[in-house]
Amino acid sequence: DTFTAPPEPEDRGGVEVIVSPTSDRLQLLEPFDPAPRDAYNDLPVLVKAQGKFTTDHISMAGPWLKYRGHLENISGNLYLGAVNAYDGYEVGFGKNQLTGETQTFPDIAKAYHEADQPWVVIGDENMGEGSSREHAAMEPRFRFGLVAIARSFARIHETNLKKQGMVPLTFADPADYDRVDEDDRISVLDLPPVPGETVTCRITKPDGSTFEFECNHTFSDEQVEWFKAGSALNIIRQKSAS
């Protein structure tokens, strides 16, 4: 209801937006497809951040802002400022679960994306505080991030994640944050989310043992439809087309 359409051309189907294939600052945005239900099973943990995890830790500003119109290029900064909760890593580095290598978080995200491997990100308190930077939600979704679980979220970032089709959840017991180990796989069992009901997640350890924990969410009925459609923008596009 906040979208004002431009004047309709006589031949709408004949309108083409052309971007130079060599441009490193502009890229046409492709719609985010809804993920199949089984995509939420056995997700590797791309990042478990410790302490501050602001929008600037998630999507750094500075020289990266020149790529705001090129989602793939700006995703080169994804989680570069994140402090890994596991010992032995420099800031912005973690373990690639596909290869076992230590790499930067944006390189791991790119590798997962190219391998069609969805993933989950774990945050601490007030994840996404700071500016209302939408790239902090667009970049992980572009790189096939499907779920964000934190002790708590900054409200705007939580909403931005929903808009892009991600599932932000908060630990019902904040102490469960400490139970997530580096090589764990996480399955989200109760999707789509139901307003007013908790979501059950299951952790599978490398030895095959499992345990479940509960998460809360703040999805409204309308936001559940964003999730089902793949993003809020897909809903707007569908309404505009009809």
Backbone torsions as a table, in degrees:
resi	resn	phi	psi	omega
1	ASP	NA	-4.8	177.2
2	THR	-102.7	1.9	-177.8
3	PHE	-92.1	126.1	175.0
4	THR	-109.7	115.1	-176.1
5	ALA	-72.4	145.1	174.2
6	PRO	-71.6	167.1	177.3
7	PRO	-56.6	137.0	-178.0
8	GLU	-73.3	127.9	172.2
9	PRO	-70.6	158.6	179.8
10	GLU	-61.8	-39.2	179.6
11	ASP	-120.4	86.2	-176.0
12	ARG	-62.0	-37.8	-178.5
13	GLY	-66.5	-17.2	-178.7
14	GLY	-90.8	-1.7	-179.7
15	VAL	-81.3	127.1	-179.8
16	GLU	-128.9	130.5	174.6
17	VAL	-95.0	122.1	-174.9
18	ILE	-111.1	127.1	175.3
19	VAL	-121.8	135.3	179.5
20	SER	-57.9	131.5	179.1
21	PRO	-65.6	-15.1	179.1
22	THR	-96.6	0.5	-179.3
23	SER	-67.7	134.3	174.2
24	ASP	-105.9	7.9	-178.9
25	ARG	-121.1	-11.6	178.0
26	LEU	-131.7	138.1	178.1
27	GLN	-150.6	132.0	177.4
28	LEU	-65.2	137.2	-178.2
29	LEU	-86.2	121.9	176.5
30	GLU	-89.4	141.5	179.5
31	PRO	-60.5	146.4	174.3
32	PHE	-84.5	119.2	179.2
33	ASP	-75.9	146.2	173.3
34	PRO	-60.7	138.6	179.0
35	ALA	-81.1	140.8	176.2
36	PRO	-65.0	156.4	-174.9
37	ARG	-57.9	-37.9	-177.2
38	ASP	-73.9	-7.4	176.9
39	ALA	-68.7	-16.3	-177.2
40	TYR	-93.0	13.0	178.6
41	ASN	-101.9	138.6	173.0
42	ASP	55.2	50.1	179.3
43	LEU	-79.6	129.5	172.2
44	PRO	-71.8	155.3	176.5
45	VAL	-90.0	108.0	178.4
46	LEU	-69.5	-47.8	-178.3
47	VAL	-137.6	132.6	161.8
48	LYS	-117.1	104.0	-174.2
49	ALA	-87.2	142.9	177.7
50	GLN	-110.7	131.4	177.1
51	GLY	74.2	-143.6	-176.7
52	LYS	-55.4	129.7	178.3
53	PHE	-141.7	65.0	-174.8
54	THR	-79.6	175.2	176.7
55	THR	-62.3	-25.5	178.3
56	ASP	-78.7	-26.4	171.4
57	HIS	-71.9	-33.7	-176.6
58	ILE	-79.9	-44.9	-178.9
59	SER	-140.6	93.0	-175.3
60	MET	-60.1	149.8	178.6
61	ALA	-93.1	-133.8	179.2
62	GLY	62.7	-134.0	-176.2
63	PRO	-62.9	-18.5	-178.8
64	TRP	-70.3	-20.5	-175.8
65	LEU	-64.6	-20.5	177.9
66	LYS	-66.4	-14.3	-179.7
67	TYR	-101.1	16.8	-177.1
68	ARG	-57.9	-27.5	179.3
69	GLY	-91.9	6.6	-177.9
70	HIS	-132.5	96.2	-170.0
71	LEU	-64.2	-36.9	-179.4
72	GLU	-67.7	-42.8	-179.1
73	ASN	-68.1	-42.8	-178.2
74	ILE	-69.7	-21.0	177.1
75	SER	-69.2	-5.9	173.3
76	GLY	-68.2	-8.2	177.4
77	ASN	-105.2	5.5	-170.0
78	LEU	-61.1	118.2	177.0
79	TYR	64.4	18.8	-178.5
80	LEU	-61.4	-26.2	-178.8
81	GLY	-94.9	3.1	-175.8
82	ALA	-72.6	134.6	174.5
83	VAL	-89.3	114.7	-178.1
84	ASN	-65.2	129.8	-178.9
85	ALA	-72.6	-14.8	179.8
86	TYR	-94.9	144.1	-173.9
87	ASP	-69.7	153.5	170.7
88	GLY	95.1	9.4	-177.0
89	TYR	-121.4	145.7	168.7
90	GLU	-75.2	163.1	176.2
91	VAL	-58.2	133.3	177.3
92	GLY	86.6	4.2	-178.6
93	PHE	-119.2	150.9	177.2
94	GLY	-157.1	-167.2	-176.6
95	LYS	-104.3	126.2	173.3
96	ASN	-78.2	112.8	-175.9
97	GLN	-72.1	-13.6	178.4
98	LEU	-83.4	-28.9	-175.2
99	THR	-121.9	-17.4	-175.3
100	GLY	82.2	-2.4	-178.0
101	GLU	-77.4	154.9	169.3
102	THR	-90.5	124.2	-177.6
103	GLN	-141.8	171.0	172.1
104	THR	-70.0	153.2	178.9
105	PHE	-58.9	-42.5	178.2
106	PRO	-64.1	-32.7	176.9
107	ASP	-69.3	-38.9	176.9
108	ILE	-65.0	-43.5	179.2
109	ALA	-60.5	-40.9	178.4
110	LYS	-64.2	-42.3	179.4
111	ALA	-63.6	-41.9	177.7
112	TYR	-63.7	-44.2	179.7
113	HIS	-58.1	-48.3	-177.6
114	GLU	-67.7	-24.5	178.4
115	ALA	-93.2	6.7	-177.0
116	ASP	56.3	38.6	179.0
117	GLN	-105.0	104.9	176.4
118	PRO	-69.1	162.8	-174.0
119	TRP	-152.5	172.3	179.8
120	VAL	-125.3	148.7	174.6
121	VAL	-116.6	139.7	-179.2
122	ILE	-113.5	128.1	179.2
123	GLY	-117.6	165.6	-180.0
124	ASP	-94.9	-138.2	179.6
125	GLU	-78.8	139.4	172.9
126	ASN	55.6	44.8	178.7
127	MET	-57.1	132.0	176.6
128	GLY	84.9	17.5	176.1
129	GLU	-66.7	162.6	-179.7
130	GLY	110.7	-141.9	-177.2
131	SER	-72.2	165.3	-179.5
132	SER	-88.8	38.1	-174.3
133	ARG	-61.0	111.8	-177.4
134	GLU	-70.4	-24.6	178.2
135	HIS	-63.6	-23.3	177.7
136	ALA	-65.9	-18.3	174.5
137	ALA	-105.2	-33.6	-179.2
138	MET	-67.8	-41.4	-176.0
139	GLU	-62.9	-50.3	178.5
140	PRO	-62.5	-36.3	178.1
141	ARG	-65.7	-40.6	177.9
142	PHE	-60.3	-38.5	-178.2
143	ARG	-86.8	16.1	173.5
144	PHE	76.4	25.6	167.5
145	GLY	-75.4	131.9	-176.4
146	LEU	-113.6	-28.1	-172.7
147	VAL	-136.4	139.6	171.7
148	ALA	-124.3	125.2	178.9
149	ILE	-121.0	129.2	-176.9
150	ALA	-142.9	165.5	172.0
151	ARG	-67.4	-36.0	173.7
152	SER	-164.0	160.1	-179.0
153	PHE	-120.7	149.7	162.1
154	ALA	-70.4	136.8	-169.5
155	ARG	-57.9	-45.5	-175.8
156	ILE	-66.7	-42.1	179.7
157	HIS	-64.3	-39.5	177.7
158	GLU	-59.2	-44.0	178.9
159	THR	-66.9	-39.5	178.6
160	ASN	-62.2	-38.7	177.0
161	LEU	-61.4	-43.3	177.8
162	LYS	-61.9	-41.2	-179.4
163	LYS	-58.7	-33.8	-177.9
164	GLN	-89.0	2.2	176.7
165	GLY	92.6	7.1	175.7
166	MET	-85.2	165.0	-178.5
167	VAL	-113.6	100.4	175.1
168	PRO	-85.8	127.2	-178.7
169	LEU	-128.4	151.3	174.5
170	THR	-118.1	139.7	177.6
171	PHE	-59.0	124.3	175.0
172	ALA	-62.1	-37.3	172.1
173	ASP	-111.2	106.4	-176.9
174	PRO	-54.6	-23.4	179.9
175	ALA	-67.3	-18.8	178.5
176	ASP	-65.4	-20.7	173.6
177	TYR	-52.6	-41.2	-175.8
178	ASP	-73.4	-13.6	-176.8
179	ARG	-89.3	-5.9	-178.9
180	VAL	-87.1	111.6	180.0
181	ASP	-96.7	165.5	-169.6
182	GLU	-60.4	-38.5	-174.2
183	ASP	-98.7	11.5	178.6
184	ASP	-70.7	156.4	169.9
185	ARG	-117.6	139.0	-176.1
186	ILE	-117.5	131.6	174.6
187	SER	-114.6	134.5	176.6
188	VAL	-101.7	117.2	-165.7
189	LEU	-93.5	-29.7	-170.0
190	ASP	-111.3	77.7	178.7
191	LEU	-128.4	147.7	-1.0
192	PRO	-66.1	155.2	179.2
193	PRO	-63.5	146.8	178.3
194	VAL	-110.6	122.8	-179.9
195	PRO	-52.7	130.6	178.2
196	GLY	87.6	-5.3	-179.8
197	GLU	-115.8	150.7	178.4
198	THR	-78.7	166.0	176.9
199	VAL	-116.7	131.2	178.4
200	THR	-92.2	132.8	175.1
201	CYS	-119.0	149.4	178.9
202	ARG	-122.7	131.4	174.3
203	ILE	-101.9	131.4	174.2
204	THR	-111.2	121.3	-179.8
205	LYS	-80.8	161.3	179.2
206	PRO	-56.9	-26.9	179.1
207	ASP	-84.9	2.2	177.9
208	GLY	94.6	-10.5	178.1
209	SER	-71.3	154.3	-176.1
210	THR	-135.5	157.7	166.0
211	PHE	-150.9	155.6	-178.1
212	GLU	-113.4	151.3	175.7
213	PHE	-142.7	156.0	-176.9
214	GLU	-98.1	145.6	175.6
215	CYS	-127.8	150.3	173.6
216	ASN	-100.6	161.8	176.1
217	HIS	-148.6	168.1	-179.4
218	THR	-123.7	24.9	179.3
219	PHE	-63.4	132.8	168.5
220	SER	-91.7	173.0	177.3
221	ASP	-58.4	-42.2	179.9
222	GLU	-63.9	-40.9	-178.6
223	GLN	-70.7	-27.9	173.2
224	VAL	-62.4	-36.5	177.8
225	GLU	-66.8	-35.0	174.2
226	TRP	-58.2	-46.3	-179.9
227	PHE	-59.4	-47.3	-177.8
228	LYS	-63.2	-34.4	-177.3
229	ALA	-83.1	-14.2	-177.4
230	GLY	102.5	-24.7	175.6
231	SER	-177.3	162.7	175.7
232	ALA	-66.8	-34.0	-179.5
233	LEU	-63.7	-33.6	177.0
234	ASN	-64.1	-37.1	178.1
235	ILE	-64.9	-45.4	178.9
236	ILE	-59.8	-42.2	-179.9
237	ARG	-64.1	-42.0	179.5
238	GLN	-62.8	-43.3	179.9
239	LYS	-66.6	-37.9	179.3
240	SER	-66.0	-39.2	-179.5
241	ALA	-67.3	-32.0	-178.7
242	SER	-84.3	NA	NA
